[in-house]
Amino acid sequence: MRVWSWQTLKSVSIPGGVLLGGVALATHAGWLALPPPALNFIYYCALFGGMLLAWRFHSRRTFVAFLVLFLAGQVLALNGSKTAVPGTPEWTALMAVAVLLPVNFVLTALMQDGGLSLSSLGPPGLMLFVQAVIVTVLYRAAEGSPGISGHAHRVSESVPLPEYAMLAFAVTGIFLFGRSILTRKPADSAHFWAFSAFYLAIRFLGTAHISGAYSAAALCILATSIIETSYLLAYHDELTGLPSRRAFNDALLRLQDPYCIAVVDIDYFKRFNDTYGHDTGDQVLRLVATKLAGVSGGGQAYRCGGEEFSILFAGKEMSEVLQHLELLRAAIEAAEFRLRSGDRRQTPRTSDRRQERKSARTRKGHAIRRLAKSKSPEVLSVTVSIGVATCTDEKSHADLVLQVADKALYRAKEAGRNRVEAASGGRTKIKAVGIA
């Protein structure tokens, strides 16, 4: 998998990066100068609305992140338009937050999202309670110390943080950003952008409306990540990362002539799955999905269920897509993957097993062994059959074109599999082209 691509950039920057960039631009350009009551209203709407969404969708990580930002926000609220300078109680509490916030975000990012319940919230809740007590004790201790603690001090727009606080924020920011690139999940990218927004809220603590805007933005970013996650679950297949059947059905409604629909099926997948196990079957699906996602010719691949995939070529004629489908078929045939340790099914050495070996010498059994050809017993490969159809004057409805593509797929299987069968203009067959 490519670490950096357009899809990675999109998953990392949308919606958190766009939202934070919009707030920064509007705030510093003077376009967003909301009074404190309006900012507080947005802040608490995002807080309670986001926590409700996190509870409803059983997102423990995001729920805990809301709690972390809320507690840290209470320290910022102690200052208002007056902020801490070294020696004041506000400064002591702010420095405690500057250390604890990065630690909490790292722990939250590493937390397993295993559902939301009172028992699952116990450990993180206890940890946050202990931290709140520590910050309160430090604040009270500084409040009673001699010096300048009893005086209010106005500061410049930007609040300088000590080196250790800057180092903590920088290391945590790099960690969260790297994690969001690797996982490409909305929750991980939201953690990075919410953390960045709250850092800006601290830096601009001297200007109340700017700091308040960044604090509200941090909560809004977390809330939108829950909506984005629910969208991905509804329209994307979790195993392969491809758009799901619901997205495919929506795309069919938007198609305009001309277009082509290709139906892809993994050859002997069920027998392959039974032979090597479901974990290996998942490897096969991910391998094929990776190749399908990179199909050339402007095609968009979808997983429609099981081992069945579909590819839409909007604005393409049949003659424009056949060669791209053949390249796709050949690329899947040439791809190999290594069998993970323990994936191969173990069968006891009994007379039944010997009988199964004899019965396995059938046409499909030989096909499975051909599909599992490899340089070593641990390296496997698979093939696919593809049927493709295009819209015509007589049958331009997408559902009818899909049915014709299905029939072409059946002919490809009957003709020996591992081939592309075109439905337009008769039973046109594309001969296999070897890949060097």
ZIKA-V675054 format. One record per residue. N is the residue number from 1. PHI is phi as a letter, one per 40 degrees, with the letter a starting at -180 (NA if undefined). OMEGA is omega in whole degrees, 0 to 359 (none if undefined). Layout:
BEGIN
n:N phi:PHI omega:OMEGA
n:N phi:PHI omega:OMEGA
END
This chain:
BEGIN
n:1 phi:NA omega:177
n:2 phi:c omega:182
n:3 phi:c omega:183
n:4 phi:b omega:179
n:5 phi:a omega:178
n:6 phi:c omega:178
n:7 phi:c omega:177
n:8 phi:c omega:178
n:9 phi:d omega:180
n:10 phi:c omega:183
n:11 phi:c omega:182
n:12 phi:c omega:188
n:13 phi:c omega:184
n:14 phi:b omega:1
n:15 phi:c omega:188
n:16 phi:c omega:182
n:17 phi:c omega:179
n:18 phi:c omega:180
n:19 phi:c omega:180
n:20 phi:c omega:178
n:21 phi:c omega:178
n:22 phi:c omega:179
n:23 phi:c omega:179
n:24 phi:c omega:181
n:25 phi:c omega:183
n:26 phi:c omega:183
n:27 phi:c omega:184
n:28 phi:c omega:176
n:29 phi:c omega:179
n:30 phi:g omega:180
n:31 phi:c omega:182
n:32 phi:b omega:180
n:33 phi:b omega:182
n:34 phi:c omega:176
n:35 phi:c omega:181
n:36 phi:d omega:178
n:37 phi:c omega:179
n:38 phi:c omega:178
n:39 phi:c omega:178
n:40 phi:c omega:179
n:41 phi:c omega:178
n:42 phi:c omega:182
n:43 phi:d omega:184
n:44 phi:c omega:174
n:45 phi:c omega:178
n:46 phi:c omega:181
n:47 phi:c omega:185
n:48 phi:c omega:176
n:49 phi:c omega:179
n:50 phi:c omega:179
n:51 phi:c omega:176
n:52 phi:c omega:177
n:53 phi:c omega:179
n:54 phi:c omega:178
n:55 phi:c omega:183
n:56 phi:c omega:182
n:57 phi:c omega:175
n:58 phi:f omega:180
n:59 phi:b omega:183
n:60 phi:c omega:182
n:61 phi:d omega:182
n:62 phi:c omega:178
n:63 phi:c omega:179
n:64 phi:c omega:178
n:65 phi:c omega:175
n:66 phi:c omega:179
n:67 phi:c omega:180
n:68 phi:c omega:181
n:69 phi:c omega:179
n:70 phi:c omega:180
n:71 phi:c omega:177
n:72 phi:c omega:178
n:73 phi:c omega:177
n:74 phi:c omega:177
n:75 phi:c omega:178
n:76 phi:c omega:181
n:77 phi:c omega:177
n:78 phi:c omega:188
n:79 phi:c omega:184
n:80 phi:g omega:178
n:81 phi:c omega:176
n:82 phi:b omega:181
n:83 phi:b omega:189
n:84 phi:c omega:166
n:85 phi:b omega:182
n:86 phi:d omega:179
n:87 phi:h omega:181
n:88 phi:c omega:176
n:89 phi:c omega:179
n:90 phi:c omega:179
n:91 phi:c omega:179
n:92 phi:c omega:179
n:93 phi:c omega:180
n:94 phi:c omega:179
n:95 phi:c omega:176
n:96 phi:c omega:177
n:97 phi:c omega:181
n:98 phi:c omega:178
n:99 phi:c omega:185
n:100 phi:c omega:182
n:101 phi:c omega:177
n:102 phi:c omega:180
n:103 phi:c omega:181
n:104 phi:c omega:180
n:105 phi:c omega:175
n:106 phi:c omega:180
n:107 phi:c omega:179
n:108 phi:c omega:179
n:109 phi:c omega:181
n:110 phi:c omega:182
n:111 phi:c omega:175
n:112 phi:c omega:181
n:113 phi:c omega:187
n:114 phi:c omega:180
n:115 phi:h omega:185
n:116 phi:b omega:178
n:117 phi:a omega:180
n:118 phi:c omega:180
n:119 phi:c omega:180
n:120 phi:c omega:179
n:121 phi:c omega:182
n:122 phi:d omega:182
n:123 phi:d omega:179
n:124 phi:c omega:178
n:125 phi:c omega:178
n:126 phi:c omega:179
n:127 phi:c omega:180
n:128 phi:c omega:178
n:129 phi:c omega:179
n:130 phi:c omega:179
n:131 phi:c omega:179
n:132 phi:c omega:178
n:133 phi:c omega:180
n:134 phi:c omega:180
n:135 phi:c omega:180
n:136 phi:c omega:179
n:137 phi:c omega:178
n:138 phi:c omega:180
n:139 phi:c omega:180
n:140 phi:c omega:179
n:141 phi:c omega:179
n:142 phi:c omega:180
n:143 phi:c omega:181
n:144 phi:c omega:181
n:145 phi:c omega:179
n:146 phi:c omega:176
n:147 phi:h omega:187
n:148 phi:b omega:188
n:149 phi:c omega:184
n:150 phi:c omega:186
n:151 phi:b omega:176
n:152 phi:c omega:182
n:153 phi:b omega:173
n:154 phi:c omega:184
n:155 phi:b omega:177
n:156 phi:c omega:184
n:157 phi:c omega:182
n:158 phi:b omega:180
n:159 phi:c omega:179
n:160 phi:c omega:177
n:161 phi:b omega:178
n:162 phi:c omega:186
n:163 phi:c omega:182
n:164 phi:c omega:177
n:165 phi:c omega:178
n:166 phi:c omega:179
n:167 phi:c omega:179
n:168 phi:c omega:179
n:169 phi:c omega:182
n:170 phi:c omega:181
n:171 phi:c omega:180
n:172 phi:c omega:178
n:173 phi:c omega:178
n:174 phi:c omega:179
n:175 phi:c omega:181
n:176 phi:c omega:179
n:177 phi:c omega:178
n:178 phi:c omega:179
n:179 phi:c omega:179
n:180 phi:c omega:177
n:181 phi:c omega:183
n:182 phi:c omega:184
n:183 phi:c omega:183
n:184 phi:f omega:178
n:185 phi:b omega:181
n:186 phi:d omega:182
n:187 phi:c omega:182
n:188 phi:c omega:177
n:189 phi:c omega:178
n:190 phi:c omega:177
n:191 phi:c omega:180
n:192 phi:c omega:184
n:193 phi:c omega:177
n:194 phi:c omega:176
n:195 phi:c omega:178
n:196 phi:c omega:180
n:197 phi:c omega:181
n:198 phi:c omega:174
n:199 phi:c omega:178
n:200 phi:c omega:177
n:201 phi:c omega:177
n:202 phi:c omega:182
n:203 phi:c omega:181
n:204 phi:b omega:181
n:205 phi:c omega:180
n:206 phi:c omega:178
n:207 phi:b omega:193
n:208 phi:d omega:186
n:209 phi:c omega:177
n:210 phi:c omega:179
n:211 phi:c omega:179
n:212 phi:c omega:179
n:213 phi:c omega:179
n:214 phi:c omega:178
n:215 phi:c omega:178
n:216 phi:c omega:179
n:217 phi:c omega:179
n:218 phi:d omega:180
n:219 phi:c omega:179
n:220 phi:c omega:179
n:221 phi:c omega:178
n:222 phi:c omega:181
n:223 phi:c omega:180
n:224 phi:c omega:179
n:225 phi:c omega:178
n:226 phi:c omega:178
n:227 phi:c omega:180
n:228 phi:c omega:178
n:229 phi:c omega:179
n:230 phi:c omega:177
n:231 phi:c omega:180
n:232 phi:c omega:179
n:233 phi:c omega:182
n:234 phi:c omega:188
n:235 phi:b omega:179
n:236 phi:b omega:177
n:237 phi:c omega:186
n:238 phi:c omega:184
n:239 phi:c omega:186
n:240 phi:c omega:183
n:241 phi:g omega:178
n:242 phi:c omega:172
n:243 phi:d omega:187
n:244 phi:c omega:181
n:245 phi:c omega:179
n:246 phi:c omega:177
n:247 phi:c omega:178
n:248 phi:c omega:179
n:249 phi:c omega:177
n:250 phi:c omega:180
n:251 phi:c omega:178
n:252 phi:c omega:181
n:253 phi:c omega:183
n:254 phi:c omega:184
n:255 phi:c omega:175
n:256 phi:b omega:180
n:257 phi:c omega:356
n:258 phi:c omega:176
n:259 phi:a omega:176
n:260 phi:b omega:176
n:261 phi:b omega:177
n:262 phi:b omega:178
n:263 phi:b omega:185
n:264 phi:b omega:179
n:265 phi:b omega:180
n:266 phi:c omega:184
n:267 phi:c omega:175
n:268 phi:f omega:185
n:269 phi:c omega:183
n:270 phi:c omega:177
n:271 phi:c omega:176
n:272 phi:c omega:179
n:273 phi:c omega:180
n:274 phi:c omega:183
n:275 phi:c omega:188
n:276 phi:b omega:177
n:277 phi:h omega:184
n:278 phi:c omega:178
n:279 phi:c omega:177
n:280 phi:c omega:175
n:281 phi:d omega:176
n:282 phi:c omega:175
n:283 phi:c omega:180
n:284 phi:c omega:181
n:285 phi:c omega:179
n:286 phi:c omega:179
n:287 phi:c omega:181
n:288 phi:c omega:180
n:289 phi:c omega:178
n:290 phi:c omega:179
n:291 phi:c omega:180
n:292 phi:c omega:180
n:293 phi:c omega:180
n:294 phi:c omega:181
n:295 phi:c omega:181
n:296 phi:c omega:178
n:297 phi:g omega:179
n:298 phi:g omega:180
n:299 phi:c omega:175
n:300 phi:b omega:184
n:301 phi:c omega:179
n:302 phi:b omega:170
n:303 phi:c omega:185
n:304 phi:c omega:177
n:305 phi:h omega:179
n:306 phi:f omega:179
n:307 phi:c omega:183
n:308 phi:c omega:179
n:309 phi:b omega:175
n:310 phi:b omega:178
n:311 phi:b omega:177
n:312 phi:b omega:175
n:313 phi:b omega:180
n:314 phi:c omega:177
n:315 phi:g omega:184
n:316 phi:b omega:172
n:317 phi:c omega:181
n:318 phi:d omega:182
n:319 phi:c omega:182
n:320 phi:c omega:187
n:321 phi:b omega:186
n:322 phi:c omega:181
n:323 phi:c omega:178
n:324 phi:c omega:178
n:325 phi:c omega:177
n:326 phi:c omega:176
n:327 phi:c omega:178
n:328 phi:c omega:179
n:329 phi:d omega:181
n:330 phi:c omega:180
n:331 phi:c omega:178
n:332 phi:c omega:179
n:333 phi:c omega:182
n:334 phi:c omega:183
n:335 phi:c omega:178
n:336 phi:b omega:173
n:337 phi:b omega:185
n:338 phi:c omega:178
n:339 phi:c omega:180
n:340 phi:c omega:181
n:341 phi:c omega:178
n:342 phi:g omega:181
n:343 phi:c omega:182
n:344 phi:c omega:181
n:345 phi:c omega:179
n:346 phi:b omega:179
n:347 phi:b omega:181
n:348 phi:d omega:179
n:349 phi:c omega:180
n:350 phi:b omega:178
n:351 phi:c omega:178
n:352 phi:c omega:180
n:353 phi:c omega:178
n:354 phi:c omega:178
n:355 phi:c omega:178
n:356 phi:c omega:178
n:357 phi:c omega:180
n:358 phi:c omega:181
n:359 phi:c omega:180
n:360 phi:c omega:180
n:361 phi:c omega:179
n:362 phi:b omega:181
n:363 phi:c omega:180
n:364 phi:c omega:178
n:365 phi:c omega:177
n:366 phi:c omega:179
n:367 phi:c omega:178
n:368 phi:c omega:180
n:369 phi:c omega:177
n:370 phi:c omega:178
n:371 phi:c omega:182
n:372 phi:c omega:179
n:373 phi:c omega:185
n:374 phi:a omega:176
n:375 phi:c omega:177
n:376 phi:a omega:182
n:377 phi:c omega:184
n:378 phi:c omega:182
n:379 phi:b omega:185
n:380 phi:b omega:175
n:381 phi:a omega:181
n:382 phi:b omega:176
n:383 phi:b omega:179
n:384 phi:b omega:171
n:385 phi:b omega:186
n:386 phi:b omega:171
n:387 phi:b omega:185
n:388 phi:b omega:178
n:389 phi:b omega:179
n:390 phi:b omega:179
n:391 phi:c omega:177
n:392 phi:b omega:179
n:393 phi:c omega:182
n:394 phi:c omega:185
n:395 phi:b omega:182
n:396 phi:c omega:179
n:397 phi:c omega:186
n:398 phi:c omega:180
n:399 phi:c omega:179
n:400 phi:c omega:177
n:401 phi:c omega:179
n:402 phi:c omega:178
n:403 phi:c omega:178
n:404 phi:c omega:178
n:405 phi:c omega:176
n:406 phi:c omega:179
n:407 phi:c omega:176
n:408 phi:c omega:177
n:409 phi:c omega:179
n:410 phi:c omega:178
n:411 phi:c omega:178
n:412 phi:c omega:179
n:413 phi:c omega:180
n:414 phi:c omega:182
n:415 phi:c omega:176
n:416 phi:h omega:178
n:417 phi:g omega:181
n:418 phi:f omega:182
n:419 phi:a omega:176
n:420 phi:b omega:180
n:421 phi:b omega:181
n:422 phi:c omega:183
n:423 phi:c omega:184
n:424 phi:c omega:176
n:425 phi:g omega:179
n:426 phi:g omega:185
n:427 phi:c omega:180
n:428 phi:c omega:182
n:429 phi:b omega:177
n:430 phi:c omega:181
n:431 phi:c omega:181
n:432 phi:c omega:178
n:433 phi:b omega:182
n:434 phi:c omega:177
n:435 phi:b omega:181
n:436 phi:c omega:none
END
